[in-house]
Structures are given as C-alpha cells and as structure tokens.
Amino acid sequence: MTDRPVAAIDCGTNSTRLLITTDRTDALERLMTITRLGAGVDQSGQLQADAIERTVDCLRQYRAVMDQHQVQRVRITATSAARDAVNGSAFLDAAEAAVGTRPEILSGEEEGRLSFAGATADLDPADGPFLVFDIGGGSTEFAYGTSTCEQSLSLDIGSVRFTEKYLHSDPPRPEELSAAVTVSGLHLDDVGREMSAAYNAATVIGLAGTVSTAAAVEIGLAEYDRAQIHHFRLTREAAEDVFRTLATESAEDRAFNPGLHPGRVDVIVGGLCILVKIMRHFELDDILVSEADILDGLAASLL
C-alpha cells in the first residue's frame, strides 16, 4: 500500500480507461471513454489520424485528472490496435507527450496475465482454477491458473474487428452473424490445442465491455452501477437472449436498451458473437462477470 495515488491507463482498440488508486480495493477514479483507437486498423493496417487525436485528447484530460490527485507514478499500456498498426509509434509519441509516460505495447500474453491478476485478486483460490477471458475491440485474451496465471493466449477476435469485417448490415443479416460466430469457433479451437488445461477451470470469469454490457442489459440498468455488475452471474441462457435481442434490432432501436452505452451500440453485436460462442464452446452454464481487469492488474504492479 502507498499513500500516494498511482494511475493505470489502458488504451484499447475501442475504449481508453483510467484507474487512480492508493490500494487494491478502493478507486479514487475510474474513467472510461470510447475513443475507437483501432477504427479501420484491420483493413488498413494503420491507426487513423482522427483516431489518434481522439485518444490523445482523452489522455490529456486524464492527465489533468491525475494532476488533481497528485499522481506521480503511471503505467500506461496499448494493446491490440497499437500492436497491429504499422504506425503505432506515432501514437506512442503523441501519447507520451500528453501523459508524460510512454505507453508500453503489451503482447497478447502479457495482456492476459495482467487481466488474470486483476480479475482474481479478490477471489478465493479455493474457487479455482480460474479461466479468465477478456473480449476486447481487436483481440480476446484467455488466461488460466489458480493463485497465479499459468498460461495465457491471445486470439485475433474482437468486437470492433468483427463488426468491421463481418457485420455490414443494419441489423446484421443472419449469414453475417453466422460467419462471425463460426470464425470465433475456429479461433477457439486454438485454446484447445494450446491451453487444454482451460477446460479444467472451476470458475470462468468474463471481462471487459461486451461482457459487462450483456450483464447490464440483462439486469436492465438505466445507469452504470459497478456494484451490480461486478461478480454478477451471467447465465448462458441470458447471454443468448441478449444476443438475440440486440442482433435483430437496428442500431437506432438497439440504442434504447437500458444498460447499453451509446459508444457500444454499433459494436456490441460483434462482441456478443464472441461471447455466446465462448459459452457454447466451453459448455458453460454461467460465467462470473468481473469489473476488475487489466487496469487493476496494472495498478497492482505499481503498489
């Protein structure tokens, strides 16, 4: 524990998030902004200038919040979009100028380990072994272990990537949805080949915006409430129901669902294609939803 706040920032494909804390339990600030850094990266291989500017502008605002809390130690990471883009260094330079700390580009395996650390920190190891999955905008990480992460694997499937690649209609056509779900399954076969121990997990934990949104829509939250989402048990039946509902609505109608953040309206169905396939693939009756994730793992590494 430290008396001085530390900050963790995660620059993801879809969102940029900030955690400021002095310990592992209480957050002084948790902020999330949809910045869509990875827009178009799957097709062009480059970060777009407006996406970099949106994200850097957000980072400038986060720097101001950190200054208010007198934060001196910061760990900032960039994940799938920056890994994949040929011009990732342009973003890293601009982000460093805004924050004062250069972002680390995490490998998918490192991302998985940090997500595991964050998600399992407040769980009883007796409830393990744990399988943690984090559905991001550009990639999905799996991590397995009990008290520590023993294996991790990153797959190139994500809500933004799938929306741009497969879901071109509004609402998506059945064949588009089928393609996204089928491709998810092909990637999940890699988990069986490379992380066979994952099938022995006693508790499966789902992280990030797609999972939290599915829980929030199922609960019917008019406003985000971390306490209601964190450690909510999302059943496979409920996940399938949310998927059917949102996938058959136009974006305009979908936006009216309580629990669906406006910035996720256009990409949530892509994420849900992955979520429901994960639950089918592993034959899961339910998952434990966690709002503690890679940010918490990053912050813990500074404390």
C-alpha positions in Angstrom: 0.0 0.0 0.0 1.1 3.6 -0.7 -0.2 7.0 0.5 0.5 8.4 -2.9 -2.0 7.6 -5.7 -0.9 5.6 -8.7 -2.6 5.6 -12.1 -3.1 2.9 -14.7 -4.3 3.7 -18.2 -5.3 1.2 -20.8 -5.5 2.4 -24.4 -7.6 -0.3 -26.0 -9.0 -0.8 -29.5 -12.4 0.6 -28.5 -12.0 2.4 -25.3 -9.4 4.3 -23.2 -9.7 3.8 -19.4 -8.1 5.3 -16.3 -7.8 3.9 -12.7 -6.4 6.0 -9.9 -5.9 4.3 -6.6 -3.8 4.0 -3.4 -4.5 0.4 -2.7 -6.0 -2.7 -4.3 -9.6 -2.2 -3.1 -10.7 1.5 -3.3 -10.6 3.5 -6.5 -10.2 7.3 -6.4 -11.2 7.5 -10.0 -12.4 5.0 -12.7 -13.0 6.6 -16.1 -13.9 5.1 -19.4 -14.1 6.9 -22.8 -15.0 5.4 -26.1 -12.1 6.6 -28.3 -12.1 3.8 -31.0 -8.3 3.9 -31.5 -8.5 0.8 -33.6 -11.1 2.0 -36.1 -10.1 0.7 -39.5 -6.9 -1.0 -38.4 -7.9 -4.4 -39.5 -8.4 -3.2 -43.1 -5.7 -0.6 -43.5 -3.0 -1.8 -41.0 -2.7 1.8 -39.8 -4.1 3.9 -37.0 -6.2 6.7 -38.5 -5.2 10.3 -37.7 -8.6 11.2 -36.2 -8.5 8.1 -34.0 -5.1 9.0 -32.7 -6.3 12.6 -32.0 -9.5 11.4 -30.2 -7.4 9.1 -28.0 -4.7 11.7 -27.3 -7.3 14.3 -26.4 -8.7 11.8 -23.9 -5.3 11.2 -22.5 -4.8 15.0 -22.0 -8.0 15.1 -20.0 -6.8 12.1 -17.9 -3.5 13.8 -17.3 -5.5 16.7 -15.8 -7.4 14.3 -13.5 -4.1 12.7 -12.4 -2.7 16.1 -11.6 -5.6 16.9 -9.4 -4.9 13.7 -7.4 -1.1 14.4 -7.5 -0.3 11.2 -9.2 3.4 10.7 -9.8 3.6 7.0 -10.8 1.8 6.0 -14.0 1.7 2.8 -16.0 0.1 3.2 -19.5 -0.4 0.4 -21.9 -1.6 0.0 -25.5 -2.9 -3.3 -26.8 -4.3 -4.9 -30.0 -4.7 -1.8 -32.2 -1.2 -0.4 -31.5 0.3 -3.9 -31.8 -1.2 -4.4 -35.3 -0.7 -0.9 -36.7 2.4 -0.1 -38.8 2.3 3.5 -37.5 1.9 2.6 -33.8 5.0 4.7 -32.9 3.2 7.9 -34.0 0.5 7.2 -31.4 3.1 6.3 -28.7 4.9 9.6 -29.3 1.7 11.7 -29.1 0.5 9.7 -26.0 3.8 10.2 -24.2 3.7 14.0 -24.9 0.1 14.1 -23.4 0.7 11.9 -20.3 4.4 12.2 -19.6 4.9 8.4 -19.7 5.4 6.4 -22.8 2.8 3.6 -23.3 4.0 0.0 -23.3 2.8 -2.1 -26.1 1.7 -5.3 -24.4 1.9 -8.7 -26.1 -1.4 -10.6 -26.0 0.1 -13.0 -23.5 1.2 -10.1 -21.2 -2.3 -8.6 -21.5 -3.8 -12.0 -20.5 -1.6 -12.2 -17.4 -2.4 -8.7 -16.2 -6.1 -9.3 -16.8 -5.9 -12.5 -14.8 -4.1 -10.7 -11.9 -6.8 -8.0 -11.8 -9.8 -10.3 -12.1 -8.7 -12.9 -9.5 -7.2 -10.6 -6.8 -10.3 -10.5 -4.7 -11.4 -14.2 -5.3 -10.7 -17.2 -3.1 -8.1 -19.5 -4.7 -10.3 -22.4 -3.4 -12.8 -21.4 -6.1 -10.1 -22.0 -8.8 -8.6 -23.0 -11.1 -9.8 -20.0 -13.0 -10.2 -19.3 -16.7 -10.3 -15.6 -17.4 -11.3 -14.2 -20.8 -11.2 -10.6 -21.9 -13.1 -9.7 -25.1 -11.6 -6.5 -26.4 -12.1 -4.5 -29.5 -9.4 -6.1 -31.5 -8.4 -9.3 -29.6 -9.6 -11.6 -26.9 -7.3 -12.9 -24.3 -7.6 -16.2 -22.3 -5.6 -16.8 -19.1 -5.7 -19.8 -16.8 -4.4 -20.5 -13.3 -5.2 -20.6 -9.6 -3.2 -18.2 -7.4 -1.2 -17.0 -10.4 -1.6 -17.1 -14.2 -0.1 -20.3 -15.5 -1.0 -20.0 -19.2 -2.3 -17.2 -21.4 -3.3 -16.9 -25.1 -4.4 -14.1 -27.3 -6.8 -14.5 -30.3 -7.4 -12.0 -33.0 -11.1 -11.8 -32.4 -12.8 -8.7 -31.0 -15.9 -6.5 -31.2 -14.5 -3.8 -33.4 -12.6 -6.2 -35.6 -15.6 -8.4 -36.2 -18.0 -5.5 -36.7 -15.8 -4.1 -39.4 -15.1 -7.5 -41.0 -18.4 -9.3 -41.0 -21.4 -7.2 -39.8 -22.1 -4.8 -42.6 -25.9 -4.7 -42.5 -28.2 -2.9 -40.0 -29.4 -5.1 -38.4 -26.8 -7.7 -39.3 -28.1 -10.4 -41.7 -28.2 -14.0 -40.4 -25.4 -15.1 -42.7 -23.2 -12.2 -41.3 -23.9 -13.3 -37.7 -23.2 -16.9 -38.7 -19.9 -16.0 -40.2 -18.8 -14.1 -37.1 -19.8 -16.9 -34.7 -18.2 -19.6 -36.9 -14.9 -17.7 -37.2 -15.0 -17.3 -33.4 -15.2 -21.1 -33.1 -12.3 -21.6 -35.4 -10.1 -19.4 -33.2 -11.4 -21.0 -30.0 -10.1 -24.3 -31.3 -6.6 -22.8 -30.7 -7.4 -22.7 -27.0 -8.0 -26.5 -27.0 -4.7 -27.1 -28.8 -2.5 -24.6 -26.8 -4.3 -24.3 -23.5 -6.0 -27.6 -22.9 -6.0 -27.0 -19.1 -8.5 -24.3 -19.7 -11.3 -26.9 -19.9 -10.5 -27.9 -16.3 -11.4 -24.5 -14.9 -13.8 -24.5 -11.9 -14.7 -20.8 -12.3 -14.8 -18.9 -15.7 -14.6 -15.1 -15.5 -15.6 -12.7 -18.2 -14.1 -9.3 -18.5 -14.5 -6.0 -20.5 -17.2 -4.0 -22.2 -19.0 -6.8 -24.1 -19.4 -8.9 -21.0 -20.3 -6.0 -18.7 -22.8 -4.8 -21.3 -24.5 -8.2 -21.6 -24.9 -8.2 -17.8 -26.1 -4.6 -17.7 -28.7 -5.3 -20.4 -29.8 -8.4 -18.7 -30.2 -6.6 -15.3 -31.8 -3.6 -17.1 -29.6 -0.9 -15.6 -30.7 2.6 -16.5 -27.3 3.9 -15.4 -24.0 2.1 -15.0 -23.6 0.6 -11.5 -20.3 -1.2 -10.9 -21.6 -2.8 -7.7 -24.4 -4.5 -9.5 -22.3 -5.8 -12.4 -19.2 -6.9 -10.5 -19.5 -10.6 -9.7 -22.9 -10.9 -11.4 -23.6 -14.4 -12.6 -24.5 -14.2 -16.3 -26.1 -17.4 -17.4 -25.7 -18.8 -20.9 -29.5 -18.6 -21.4 -29.4 -14.8 -20.5 -26.4 -14.2 -22.8 -28.1 -15.9 -25.7 -31.3 -13.9 -25.0 -29.4 -10.6 -25.0 -27.6 -11.7 -28.2 -30.9 -12.5 -30.0 -32.5 -9.2 -28.9 -29.6 -6.9 -29.8 -28.6 -8.7 -33.0 -32.1 -8.5 -34.5 -32.6 -4.7 -33.8 -31.4 -1.8 -35.9 -28.7 0.4 -34.3 -31.4 3.0 -33.8 -33.7 0.7 -31.9 -30.8 -1.1 -30.1 -29.7 2.2 -28.5 -32.8 2.2 -26.3 -31.9 -0.9 -24.4 -31.1 0.0 -20.7 -27.5 -0.9 -19.9 -26.1 -0.3 -23.4 -23.6 2.5 -23.5 -24.1 4.8 -26.6 -20.5 4.2 -27.7 -21.0 0.4 -27.9 -24.3 0.4 -29.9 -22.5 -0.3 -33.2 -20.0 -2.9 -32.0 -21.9 -4.8 -29.2 -23.3 -7.4 -31.6 -19.8 -8.3 -32.8 -18.7 -8.8 -29.3 -21.7 -10.9 -28.4 -21.0 -13.2 -31.3 -17.7 -14.0 -29.5 -19.3 -14.2 -26.0 -22.0 -16.6 -27.0 -19.6 -18.8 -28.9 -17.2 -18.9 -25.9 -20.1 -20.1 -23.7 -21.2 -22.7 -26.2 -17.7 -23.9 -26.9 -16.8 -24.4 -23.2 -20.4 -25.7 -22.5 -20.7 -23.1 -19.7 -23.9 -22.8 -17.7 -22.8 -19.3 -16.5 -19.8 -17.0 -16.1 -18.7 -14.7 -13.3 -18.7 -11.1 -14.6 -15.8 -9.1 -13.2 -15.3 -5.3 -13.4 -11.7 -5.8 -12.1 -9.5 -6.4 -15.0 -6.2 -5.4 -16.7 -6.4 -1.9 -15.1 -6.4 -3.4 -11.7 -3.5 -5.7 -12.6 -1.6 -2.7 -13.9 -2.3 -0.6 -10.7 -1.3 -3.6 -8.5 2.1 -3.7 -10.3 2.8 -0.2 -9.1 1.7 -0.6 -5.5 
